[in-house]
Amino acid sequence: MESRERIERLREVENACYRMCYLLMEDEQQAHEAAKQTLINLYASGAFLAPAAPAARQKLLKQEAIRVCCAMQAGRSRIGA
């Protein structure tokens, strides 16, 4: 898949990604950073960009957003401790 096609596929889920991250982070700036990292990770992921049903891609998006947000919150709690 070409870079342009990868970016287009990610643009399709960009808003949903931010909304998920905002619900998990409850902070606009942190949600922005989490969504950005999630989309970067998905760009590198062959699984997300492979031909698949929209429901399968949505599931991968949700899993990656949760993973990134949890990692960010864990790092934040260590810093605050």
PDB file of N, CA, C and O in Angstrom:
ATOM      1  N   MET A   1       0.855  -1.175   0.000  1.00  0.00           N
ATOM      2  CA  MET A   1       0.000   0.000   0.000  1.00  0.00           C
ATOM      3  C   MET A   1       0.902   1.239   0.000  1.00  0.00           C
ATOM      4  O   MET A   1       1.850   1.331   0.779  1.00  0.00           O
ATOM      5  N   GLU A   2       0.595   2.169  -0.869  1.00  0.00           N
ATOM      6  CA  GLU A   2       1.375   3.400  -0.967  1.00  0.00           C
ATOM      7  C   GLU A   2       1.169   4.287   0.254  1.00  0.00           C
ATOM      8  O   GLU A   2       0.175   4.174   0.972  1.00  0.00           O
ATOM      9  N   SER A   3       2.131   5.167   0.465  1.00  0.00           N
ATOM     10  CA  SER A   3       2.070   6.084   1.603  1.00  0.00           C
ATOM     11  C   SER A   3       0.796   6.925   1.563  1.00  0.00           C
ATOM     12  O   SER A   3       0.161   7.138   2.596  1.00  0.00           O
ATOM     13  N   ARG A   4       0.425   7.400   0.387  1.00  0.00           N
ATOM     14  CA  ARG A   4      -0.770   8.234   0.245  1.00  0.00           C
ATOM     15  C   ARG A   4      -2.027   7.459   0.652  1.00  0.00           C
ATOM     16  O   ARG A   4      -2.916   8.003   1.306  1.00  0.00           O
ATOM     17  N   GLU A   5      -2.089   6.192   0.259  1.00  0.00           N
ATOM     18  CA  GLU A   5      -3.238   5.356   0.621  1.00  0.00           C
ATOM     19  C   GLU A   5      -3.273   5.091   2.128  1.00  0.00           C
ATOM     20  O   GLU A   5      -4.344   5.072   2.735  1.00  0.00           O
ATOM     21  N   ARG A   6      -2.103   4.889   2.721  1.00  0.00           N
ATOM     22  CA  ARG A   6      -2.022   4.671   4.170  1.00  0.00           C
ATOM     23  C   ARG A   6      -2.551   5.898   4.915  1.00  0.00           C
ATOM     24  O   ARG A   6      -3.337   5.780   5.855  1.00  0.00           O
ATOM     25  N   ILE A   7      -2.110   7.060   4.481  1.00  0.00           N
ATOM     26  CA  ILE A   7      -2.538   8.301   5.132  1.00  0.00           C
ATOM     27  C   ILE A   7      -4.041   8.495   4.979  1.00  0.00           C
ATOM     28  O   ILE A   7      -4.715   8.908   5.922  1.00  0.00           O
ATOM     29  N   GLU A   8      -4.564   8.200   3.800  1.00  0.00           N
ATOM     30  CA  GLU A   8      -6.006   8.347   3.573  1.00  0.00           C
ATOM     31  C   GLU A   8      -6.802   7.421   4.490  1.00  0.00           C
ATOM     32  O   GLU A   8      -7.830   7.821   5.036  1.00  0.00           O
ATOM     33  N   ARG A   9      -6.336   6.199   4.658  1.00  0.00           N
ATOM     34  CA  ARG A   9      -7.029   5.258   5.543  1.00  0.00           C
ATOM     35  C   ARG A   9      -6.998   5.767   6.990  1.00  0.00           C
ATOM     36  O   ARG A   9      -7.983   5.625   7.714  1.00  0.00           O
ATOM     37  N   LEU A  10      -5.889   6.349   7.408  1.00  0.00           N
ATOM     38  CA  LEU A  10      -5.797   6.882   8.772  1.00  0.00           C
ATOM     39  C   LEU A  10      -6.674   8.119   8.950  1.00  0.00           C
ATOM     40  O   LEU A  10      -7.248   8.327  10.018  1.00  0.00           O
ATOM     41  N   ARG A  11      -6.776   8.930   7.916  1.00  0.00           N
ATOM     42  CA  ARG A  11      -7.648  10.112   8.004  1.00  0.00           C
ATOM     43  C   ARG A  11      -9.101   9.715   8.231  1.00  0.00           C
ATOM     44  O   ARG A  11      -9.864  10.446   8.862  1.00  0.00           O
ATOM     45  N   GLU A  12      -9.473   8.557   7.714  1.00  0.00           N
ATOM     46  CA  GLU A  12     -10.841   8.074   7.895  1.00  0.00           C
ATOM     47  C   GLU A  12     -11.164   7.803   9.365  1.00  0.00           C
ATOM     48  O   GLU A  12     -12.327   7.866   9.764  1.00  0.00           O
ATOM     49  N   VAL A  13     -10.152   7.503  10.164  1.00  0.00           N
ATOM     50  CA  VAL A  13     -10.389   7.153  11.575  1.00  0.00           C
ATOM     51  C   VAL A  13      -9.828   8.192  12.546  1.00  0.00           C
ATOM     52  O   VAL A  13      -9.894   8.001  13.760  1.00  0.00           O
ATOM     53  N   GLU A  14      -9.285   9.273  12.030  1.00  0.00           N
ATOM     54  CA  GLU A  14      -8.632  10.282  12.869  1.00  0.00           C
ATOM     55  C   GLU A  14      -9.559  10.838  13.951  1.00  0.00           C
ATOM     56  O   GLU A  14      -9.169  10.908  15.116  1.00  0.00           O
ATOM     57  N   ASN A  15     -10.765  11.230  13.587  1.00  0.00           N
ATOM     58  CA  ASN A  15     -11.691  11.801  14.574  1.00  0.00           C
ATOM     59  C   ASN A  15     -12.108  10.779  15.617  1.00  0.00           C
ATOM     60  O   ASN A  15     -12.168  11.090  16.806  1.00  0.00           O
ATOM     61  N   ALA A  16     -12.395   9.569  15.181  1.00  0.00           N
ATOM     62  CA  ALA A  16     -12.773   8.508  16.123  1.00  0.00           C
ATOM     63  C   ALA A  16     -11.625   8.216  17.081  1.00  0.00           C
ATOM     64  O   ALA A  16     -11.846   7.970  18.267  1.00  0.00           O
ATOM     65  N   CYS A  17     -10.414   8.243  16.570  1.00  0.00           N
ATOM     66  CA  CYS A  17      -9.234   8.002  17.401  1.00  0.00           C
ATOM     67  C   CYS A  17      -9.118   9.077  18.485  1.00  0.00           C
ATOM     68  O   CYS A  17      -8.913   8.759  19.657  1.00  0.00           O
ATOM     69  N   TYR A  18      -9.249  10.336  18.098  1.00  0.00           N
ATOM     70  CA  TYR A  18      -9.156  11.414  19.081  1.00  0.00           C
ATOM     71  C   TYR A  18     -10.263  11.284  20.131  1.00  0.00           C
ATOM     72  O   TYR A  18     -10.006  11.456  21.323  1.00  0.00           O
ATOM     73  N   ARG A  19     -11.478  10.986  19.704  1.00  0.00           N
ATOM     74  CA  ARG A  19     -12.587  10.852  20.664  1.00  0.00           C
ATOM     75  C   ARG A  19     -12.310   9.747  21.675  1.00  0.00           C
ATOM     76  O   ARG A  19     -12.550   9.920  22.870  1.00  0.00           O
ATOM     77  N   MET A  20     -11.805   8.616  21.199  1.00  0.00           N
ATOM     78  CA  MET A  20     -11.471   7.517  22.119  1.00  0.00           C
ATOM     79  C   MET A  20     -10.402   7.956  23.110  1.00  0.00           C
ATOM     80  O   MET A  20     -10.516   7.708  24.310  1.00  0.00           O
ATOM     81  N   CYS A  21      -9.374   8.601  22.605  1.00  0.00           N
ATOM     82  CA  CYS A  21      -8.281   9.043  23.472  1.00  0.00           C
ATOM     83  C   CYS A  21      -8.763  10.091  24.469  1.00  0.00           C
ATOM     84  O   CYS A  21      -8.338  10.089  25.625  1.00  0.00           O
ATOM     85  N   TYR A  22      -9.638  10.980  24.035  1.00  0.00           N
ATOM     86  CA  TYR A  22     -10.151  11.998  24.953  1.00  0.00           C
ATOM     87  C   TYR A  22     -10.979  11.357  26.068  1.00  0.00           C
ATOM     88  O   TYR A  22     -10.878  11.762  27.226  1.00  0.00           O
ATOM     89  N   LEU A  23     -11.785  10.371  25.728  1.00  0.00           N
ATOM     90  CA  LEU A  23     -12.574   9.673  26.750  1.00  0.00           C
ATOM     91  C   LEU A  23     -11.671   8.983  27.761  1.00  0.00           C
ATOM     92  O   LEU A  23     -11.989   8.934  28.949  1.00  0.00           O
ATOM     93  N   LEU A  24     -10.556   8.454  27.299  1.00  0.00           N
ATOM     94  CA  LEU A  24      -9.643   7.741  28.190  1.00  0.00           C
ATOM     95  C   LEU A  24      -8.746   8.681  28.990  1.00  0.00           C
ATOM     96  O   LEU A  24      -8.470   8.426  30.163  1.00  0.00           O
ATOM     97  N   MET A  25      -8.292   9.759  28.371  1.00  0.00           N
ATOM     98  CA  MET A  25      -7.330  10.654  29.025  1.00  0.00           C
ATOM     99  C   MET A  25      -7.998  11.780  29.817  1.00  0.00           C
ATOM    100  O   MET A  25      -7.428  12.273  30.790  1.00  0.00           O
ATOM    101  N   GLU A  26      -9.182  12.183  29.414  1.00  0.00           N
ATOM    102  CA  GLU A  26      -9.924  13.275  30.051  1.00  0.00           C
ATOM    103  C   GLU A  26      -9.130  14.584  30.101  1.00  0.00           C
ATOM    104  O   GLU A  26      -9.279  15.382  31.026  1.00  0.00           O
ATOM    105  N   ASP A  27      -8.287  14.784  29.088  1.00  0.00           N
ATOM    106  CA  ASP A  27      -7.484  15.998  28.982  1.00  0.00           C
ATOM    107  C   ASP A  27      -7.202  16.226  27.497  1.00  0.00           C
ATOM    108  O   ASP A  27      -6.716  15.332  26.805  1.00  0.00           O
ATOM    109  N   GLU A  28      -7.507  17.419  27.021  1.00  0.00           N
ATOM    110  CA  GLU A  28      -7.406  17.703  25.594  1.00  0.00           C
ATOM    111  C   GLU A  28      -5.988  17.541  25.052  1.00  0.00           C
ATOM    112  O   GLU A  28      -5.789  16.898  24.021  1.00  0.00           O
ATOM    113  N   GLN A  29      -5.010  18.112  25.732  1.00  0.00           N
ATOM    114  CA  GLN A  29      -3.622  18.041  25.265  1.00  0.00           C
ATOM    115  C   GLN A  29      -3.104  16.606  25.274  1.00  0.00           C
ATOM    116  O   GLN A  29      -2.466  16.169  24.316  1.00  0.00           O
ATOM    117  N   GLN A  30      -3.373  15.881  26.343  1.00  0.00           N
ATOM    118  CA  GLN A  30      -2.915  14.494  26.424  1.00  0.00           C
ATOM    119  C   GLN A  30      -3.644  13.613  25.412  1.00  0.00           C
ATOM    120  O   GLN A  30      -3.053  12.689  24.854  1.00  0.00           O
ATOM    121  N   ALA A  31      -4.911  13.892  25.177  1.00  0.00           N
ATOM    122  CA  ALA A  31      -5.667  13.137  24.175  1.00  0.00           C
ATOM    123  C   ALA A  31      -5.085  13.371  22.785  1.00  0.00           C
ATOM    124  O   ALA A  31      -4.995  12.449  21.976  1.00  0.00           O
ATOM    125  N   HIS A  32      -4.695  14.609  22.519  1.00  0.00           N
ATOM    126  CA  HIS A  32      -4.077  14.935  21.232  1.00  0.00           C
ATOM    127  C   HIS A  32      -2.787  14.139  21.045  1.00  0.00           C
ATOM    128  O   HIS A  32      -2.563  13.548  19.989  1.00  0.00           O
ATOM    129  N   GLU A  33      -1.942  14.128  22.075  1.00  0.00           N
ATOM    130  CA  GLU A  33      -0.680  13.387  21.999  1.00  0.00           C
ATOM    131  C   GLU A  33      -0.924  11.885  21.861  1.00  0.00           C
ATOM    132  O   GLU A  33      -0.240  11.213  21.089  1.00  0.00           O
ATOM    133  N   ALA A  34      -1.890  11.362  22.602  1.00  0.00           N
ATOM    134  CA  ALA A  34      -2.203   9.931  22.539  1.00  0.00           C
ATOM    135  C   ALA A  34      -2.747   9.562  21.160  1.00  0.00           C
ATOM    136  O   ALA A  34      -2.376   8.529  20.602  1.00  0.00           O
ATOM    137  N   ALA A  35      -3.616  10.394  20.614  1.00  0.00           N
ATOM    138  CA  ALA A  35      -4.174  10.121  19.284  1.00  0.00           C
ATOM    139  C   ALA A  35      -3.074  10.164  18.228  1.00  0.00           C
ATOM    140  O   ALA A  35      -3.034   9.328  17.326  1.00  0.00           O
ATOM    141  N   LYS A  36      -2.190  11.139  18.350  1.00  0.00           N
ATOM    142  CA  LYS A  36      -1.082  11.245  17.401  1.00  0.00           C
ATOM    143  C   LYS A  36      -0.214   9.983  17.453  1.00  0.00           C
ATOM    144  O   LYS A  36       0.140   9.430  16.411  1.00  0.00           O
ATOM    145  N   GLN A  37       0.124   9.532  18.653  1.00  0.00           N
ATOM    146  CA  GLN A  37       0.946   8.330  18.789  1.00  0.00           C
ATOM    147  C   GLN A  37       0.205   7.093  18.287  1.00  0.00           C
ATOM    148  O   GLN A  37       0.801   6.221  17.654  1.00  0.00           O
ATOM    149  N   THR A  38      -1.080   7.022  18.567  1.00  0.00           N
ATOM    150  CA  THR A  38      -1.884   5.890  18.094  1.00  0.00           C
ATOM    151  C   THR A  38      -1.869   5.827  16.572  1.00  0.00           C
ATOM    152  O   THR A  38      -1.674   4.755  15.999  1.00  0.00           O
ATOM    153  N   LEU A  39      -2.070   6.959  15.917  1.00  0.00           N
ATOM    154  CA  LEU A  39      -2.083   6.986  14.452  1.00  0.00           C
ATOM    155  C   LEU A  39      -0.708   6.655  13.873  1.00  0.00           C
ATOM    156  O   LEU A  39      -0.614   5.995  12.838  1.00  0.00           O
ATOM    157  N   ILE A  40       0.348   7.107  14.529  1.00  0.00           N
ATOM    158  CA  ILE A  40       1.705   6.760  14.088  1.00  0.00           C
ATOM    159  C   ILE A  40       1.911   5.251  14.179  1.00  0.00           C
ATOM    160  O   ILE A  40       2.442   4.631  13.258  1.00  0.00           O
ATOM    161  N   ASN A  41       1.487   4.671  15.293  1.00  0.00           N
ATOM    162  CA  ASN A  41       1.629   3.222  15.469  1.00  0.00           C
ATOM    163  C   ASN A  41       0.822   2.456  14.426  1.00  0.00           C
ATOM    164  O   ASN A  41       1.286   1.454  13.884  1.00  0.00           O
ATOM    165  N   LEU A  42      -0.382   2.934  14.153  1.00  0.00           N
ATOM    166  CA  LEU A  42      -1.221   2.262  13.160  1.00  0.00           C
ATOM    167  C   LEU A  42      -0.634   2.394  11.755  1.00  0.00           C
ATOM    168  O   LEU A  42      -0.758   1.480  10.940  1.00  0.00           O
ATOM    169  N   TYR A  43      -0.003   3.522  11.474  1.00  0.00           N
ATOM    170  CA  TYR A  43       0.640   3.719  10.172  1.00  0.00           C
ATOM    171  C   TYR A  43       1.700   2.642   9.947  1.00  0.00           C
ATOM    172  O   TYR A  43       1.851   2.120   8.842  1.00  0.00           O
ATOM    173  N   ALA A  44       2.424   2.323  11.005  1.00  0.00           N
ATOM    174  CA  ALA A  44       3.482   1.314  10.919  1.00  0.00           C
ATOM    175  C   ALA A  44       2.942  -0.114  10.961  1.00  0.00           C
ATOM    176  O   ALA A  44       3.668  -1.064  10.666  1.00  0.00           O
ATOM    177  N   SER A  45       1.686  -0.263  11.323  1.00  0.00           N
ATOM    178  CA  SER A  45       1.096  -1.590  11.495  1.00  0.00           C
ATOM    179  C   SER A  45       0.582  -2.153  10.179  1.00  0.00           C
ATOM    180  O   SER A  45      -0.267  -1.554   9.520  1.00  0.00           O
ATOM    181  N   GLY A  46       1.100  -3.289   9.816  1.00  0.00           N
ATOM    182  CA  GLY A  46       0.597  -3.952   8.625  1.00  0.00           C
ATOM    183  C   GLY A  46      -0.823  -4.451   8.813  1.00  0.00           C
ATOM    184  O   GLY A  46      -1.600  -4.489   7.859  1.00  0.00           O
ATOM    185  N   ALA A  47      -1.166  -4.832  10.031  1.00  0.00           N
ATOM    186  CA  ALA A  47      -2.498  -5.383  10.304  1.00  0.00           C
ATOM    187  C   ALA A  47      -3.591  -4.347  10.053  1.00  0.00           C
ATOM    188  O   ALA A  47      -4.621  -4.669   9.460  1.00  0.00           O
ATOM    189  N   PHE A  48      -3.380  -3.116  10.494  1.00  0.00           N
ATOM    190  CA  PHE A  48      -4.407  -2.086  10.326  1.00  0.00           C
ATOM    191  C   PHE A  48      -4.578  -1.710   8.860  1.00  0.00           C
ATOM    192  O   PHE A  48      -5.688  -1.424   8.412  1.00  0.00           O
ATOM    193  N   LEU A  49      -3.491  -1.711   8.126  1.00  0.00           N
ATOM    194  CA  LEU A  49      -3.538  -1.240   6.747  1.00  0.00           C
ATOM    195  C   LEU A  49      -3.807  -2.349   5.739  1.00  0.00           C
ATOM    196  O   LEU A  49      -4.006  -2.075   4.556  1.00  0.00           O
ATOM    197  N   ALA A  50      -3.814  -3.582   6.189  1.00  0.00           N
ATOM    198  CA  ALA A  50      -4.132  -4.706   5.299  1.00  0.00           C
ATOM    199  C   ALA A  50      -5.621  -4.679   4.964  1.00  0.00           C
ATOM    200  O   ALA A  50      -6.424  -4.146   5.729  1.00  0.00           O
ATOM    201  N   PRO A  51      -5.984  -5.251   3.826  1.00  0.00           N
ATOM    202  CA  PRO A  51      -7.417  -5.323   3.500  1.00  0.00           C
ATOM    203  C   PRO A  51      -8.172  -6.065   4.604  1.00  0.00           C
ATOM    204  O   PRO A  51      -7.853  -7.208   4.933  1.00  0.00           O
ATOM    205  N   ALA A  52      -9.153  -5.411   5.155  1.00  0.00           N
ATOM    206  CA  ALA A  52      -9.942  -6.003   6.246  1.00  0.00           C
ATOM    207  C   ALA A  52     -11.284  -5.300   6.310  1.00  0.00           C
ATOM    208  O   ALA A  52     -11.473  -4.221   5.748  1.00  0.00           O
ATOM    209  N   ALA A  53     -12.197  -5.929   6.998  1.00  0.00           N
ATOM    210  CA  ALA A  53     -13.516  -5.329   7.198  1.00  0.00           C
ATOM    211  C   ALA A  53     -13.378  -4.100   8.093  1.00  0.00           C
ATOM    212  O   ALA A  53     -12.508  -4.064   8.964  1.00  0.00           O
ATOM    213  N   PRO A  54     -14.227  -3.092   7.888  1.00  0.00           N
ATOM    214  CA  PRO A  54     -14.172  -1.899   8.741  1.00  0.00           C
ATOM    215  C   PRO A  54     -14.272  -2.227  10.232  1.00  0.00           C
ATOM    216  O   PRO A  54     -13.628  -1.571  11.050  1.00  0.00           O
ATOM    217  N   ALA A  55     -15.063  -3.224  10.588  1.00  0.00           N
ATOM    218  CA  ALA A  55     -15.194  -3.591  12.004  1.00  0.00           C
ATOM    219  C   ALA A  55     -13.873  -4.103  12.560  1.00  0.00           C
ATOM    220  O   ALA A  55     -13.549  -3.845  13.719  1.00  0.00           O
ATOM    221  N   ALA A  56     -13.112  -4.820  11.755  1.00  0.00           N
ATOM    222  CA  ALA A  56     -11.807  -5.329  12.201  1.00  0.00           C
ATOM    223  C   ALA A  56     -10.826  -4.179  12.395  1.00  0.00           C
ATOM    224  O   ALA A  56     -10.062  -4.168  13.360  1.00  0.00           O
ATOM    225  N   ARG A  57     -10.845  -3.212  11.482  1.00  0.00           N
ATOM    226  CA  ARG A  57      -9.963  -2.044  11.634  1.00  0.00           C
ATOM    227  C   ARG A  57     -10.370  -1.216  12.846  1.00  0.00           C
ATOM    228  O   ARG A  57      -9.510  -0.700  13.559  1.00  0.00           O
ATOM    229  N   GLN A  58     -11.664  -1.086  13.085  1.00  0.00           N
ATOM    230  CA  GLN A  58     -12.155  -0.344  14.250  1.00  0.00           C
ATOM    231  C   GLN A  58     -11.675  -1.009  15.537  1.00  0.00           C
ATOM    232  O   GLN A  58     -11.296  -0.330  16.491  1.00  0.00           O
ATOM    233  N   LYS A  59     -11.693  -2.327  15.555  1.00  0.00           N
ATOM    234  CA  LYS A  59     -11.228  -3.065  16.734  1.00  0.00           C
ATOM    235  C   LYS A  59      -9.736  -2.823  16.965  1.00  0.00           C
ATOM    236  O   LYS A  59      -9.312  -2.615  18.102  1.00  0.00           O
ATOM    237  N   LEU A  60      -8.940  -2.848  15.898  1.00  0.00           N
ATOM    238  CA  LEU A  60      -7.509  -2.580  16.024  1.00  0.00           C
ATOM    239  C   LEU A  60      -7.257  -1.156  16.500  1.00  0.00           C
ATOM    240  O   LEU A  60      -6.373  -0.920  17.324  1.00  0.00           O
ATOM    241  N   LEU A  61      -8.032  -0.207  15.981  1.00  0.00           N
ATOM    242  CA  LEU A  61      -7.913   1.184  16.408  1.00  0.00           C
ATOM    243  C   LEU A  61      -8.183   1.303  17.901  1.00  0.00           C
ATOM    244  O   LEU A  61      -7.421   1.940  18.627  1.00  0.00           O
ATOM    245  N   LYS A  62      -9.257   0.697  18.350  1.00  0.00           N
ATOM    246  CA  LYS A  62      -9.628   0.763  19.761  1.00  0.00           C
ATOM    247  C   LYS A  62      -8.547   0.132  20.640  1.00  0.00           C
ATOM    248  O   LYS A  62      -8.179   0.696  21.670  1.00  0.00           O
ATOM    249  N   GLN A  63      -8.044  -1.018  20.243  1.00  0.00           N
ATOM    250  CA  GLN A  63      -7.006  -1.696  21.023  1.00  0.00           C
ATOM    251  C   GLN A  63      -5.745  -0.845  21.129  1.00  0.00           C
ATOM    252  O   GLN A  63      -5.154  -0.733  22.203  1.00  0.00           O
ATOM    253  N   GLU A  64      -5.337  -0.247  20.016  1.00  0.00           N
ATOM    254  CA  GLU A  64      -4.114   0.562  20.027  1.00  0.00           C
ATOM    255  C   GLU A  64      -4.310   1.843  20.824  1.00  0.00           C
ATOM    256  O   GLU A  64      -3.407   2.254  21.552  1.00  0.00           O
ATOM    257  N   ALA A  65      -5.461   2.478  20.704  1.00  0.00           N
ATOM    258  CA  ALA A  65      -5.732   3.696  21.480  1.00  0.00           C
ATOM    259  C   ALA A  65      -5.700   3.390  22.976  1.00  0.00           C
ATOM    260  O   ALA A  65      -5.135   4.157  23.755  1.00  0.00           O
ATOM    261  N   ILE A  66      -6.292   2.291  23.372  1.00  0.00           N
ATOM    262  CA  ILE A  66      -6.283   1.905  24.789  1.00  0.00           C
ATOM    263  C   ILE A  66      -4.856   1.634  25.246  1.00  0.00           C
ATOM    264  O   ILE A  66      -4.458   2.068  26.327  1.00  0.00           O
ATOM    265  N   ARG A  67      -4.081   0.917  24.429  1.00  0.00           N
ATOM    266  CA  ARG A  67      -2.706   0.592  24.797  1.00  0.00           C
ATOM    267  C   ARG A  67      -1.872   1.864  24.980  1.00  0.00           C
ATOM    268  O   ARG A  67      -1.142   1.999  25.961  1.00  0.00           O
ATOM    269  N   VAL A  68      -1.988   2.787  24.033  1.00  0.00           N
ATOM    270  CA  VAL A  68      -1.220   4.032  24.095  1.00  0.00           C
ATOM    271  C   VAL A  68      -1.649   4.872  25.296  1.00  0.00           C
ATOM    272  O   VAL A  68      -0.798   5.385  26.023  1.00  0.00           O
ATOM    273  N   CYS A  69      -2.942   5.017  25.511  1.00  0.00           N
ATOM    274  CA  CYS A  69      -3.435   5.827  26.633  1.00  0.00           C
ATOM    275  C   CYS A  69      -3.018   5.231  27.975  1.00  0.00           C
ATOM    276  O   CYS A  69      -2.625   5.964  28.883  1.00  0.00           O
ATOM    277  N   CYS A  70      -3.101   3.924  28.103  1.00  0.00           N
ATOM    278  CA  CYS A  70      -2.683   3.277  29.357  1.00  0.00           C
ATOM    279  C   CYS A  70      -1.194   3.489  29.602  1.00  0.00           C
ATOM    280  O   CYS A  70      -0.781   3.749  30.732  1.00  0.00           O
ATOM    281  N   ALA A  71      -0.390   3.379  28.553  1.00  0.00           N
ATOM    282  CA  ALA A  71       1.048   3.599  28.689  1.00  0.00           C
ATOM    283  C   ALA A  71       1.340   5.039  29.098  1.00  0.00           C
ATOM    284  O   ALA A  71       2.199   5.286  29.945  1.00  0.00           O
ATOM    285  N   MET A  72       0.628   5.984  28.501  1.00  0.00           N
ATOM    286  CA  MET A  72       0.832   7.390  28.861  1.00  0.00           C
ATOM    287  C   MET A  72       0.412   7.653  30.301  1.00  0.00           C
ATOM    288  O   MET A  72       1.106   8.364  31.028  1.00  0.00           O
ATOM    289  N   GLN A  73      -0.706   7.093  30.717  1.00  0.00           N
ATOM    290  CA  GLN A  73      -1.169   7.295  32.088  1.00  0.00           C
ATOM    291  C   GLN A  73      -0.228   6.635  33.083  1.00  0.00           C
ATOM    292  O   GLN A  73       0.003   7.180  34.162  1.00  0.00           O
ATOM    293  N   ALA A  74       0.313   5.483  32.747  1.00  0.00           N
ATOM    294  CA  ALA A  74       1.266   4.811  33.633  1.00  0.00           C
ATOM    295  C   ALA A  74       2.523   5.660  33.780  1.00  0.00           C
ATOM    296  O   ALA A  74       3.056   5.793  34.882  1.00  0.00           O
ATOM    297  N   GLY A  75       2.996   6.230  32.685  1.00  0.00           N
ATOM    298  CA  GLY A  75       4.163   7.103  32.740  1.00  0.00           C
ATOM    299  C   GLY A  75       3.892   8.362  33.538  1.00  0.00           C
ATOM    300  O   GLY A  75       4.756   8.838  34.274  1.00  0.00           O
ATOM    301  N   ARG A  76       2.698   8.899  33.393  1.00  0.00           N
ATOM    302  CA  ARG A  76       2.317  10.105  34.129  1.00  0.00           C
ATOM    303  C   ARG A  76       2.215   9.821  35.620  1.00  0.00           C
ATOM    304  O   ARG A  76       2.609  10.658  36.432  1.00  0.00           O
ATOM    305  N   SER A  77       1.697   8.662  35.994  1.00  0.00           N
ATOM    306  CA  SER A  77       1.547   8.353  37.415  1.00  0.00           C
ATOM    307  C   SER A  77       2.907   8.100  38.054  1.00  0.00           C
ATOM    308  O   SER A  77       3.088   8.383  39.238  1.00  0.00           O
ATOM    309  N   ARG A  78       3.874   7.569  37.292  1.00  0.00           N
ATOM    310  CA  ARG A  78       5.225   7.381  37.834  1.00  0.00           C
ATOM    311  C   ARG A  78       5.888   8.724  38.069  1.00  0.00           C
ATOM    312  O   ARG A  78       6.593   8.910  39.061  1.00  0.00           O
ATOM    313  N   ILE A  79       5.664   9.657  37.161  1.00  0.00           N
ATOM    314  CA  ILE A  79       6.255  10.988  37.306  1.00  0.00           C
ATOM    315  C   ILE A  79       5.642  11.706  38.501  1.00  0.00           C
ATOM    316  O   ILE A  79       6.345  12.384  39.251  1.00  0.00           O
ATOM    317  N   GLY A  80       4.343  11.558  38.677  1.00  0.00           N
ATOM    318  CA  GLY A  80       3.650  12.228  39.777  1.00  0.00           C
ATOM    319  C   GLY A  80       3.871  11.566  41.123  1.00  0.00           C
ATOM    320  O   GLY A  80       3.542  12.152  42.155  1.00  0.00           O
ATOM    321  N   ALA A  81       4.419  10.366  41.139  1.00  0.00           N
ATOM    322  CA  ALA A  81       4.598   9.629  42.403  1.00  0.00           C
ATOM    323  C   ALA A  81       5.801  10.096  43.164  1.00  0.00           C
ATOM    324  O   ALA A  81       6.088   9.579  44.243  1.00  0.00           O
TER     325      ALA A  81
END
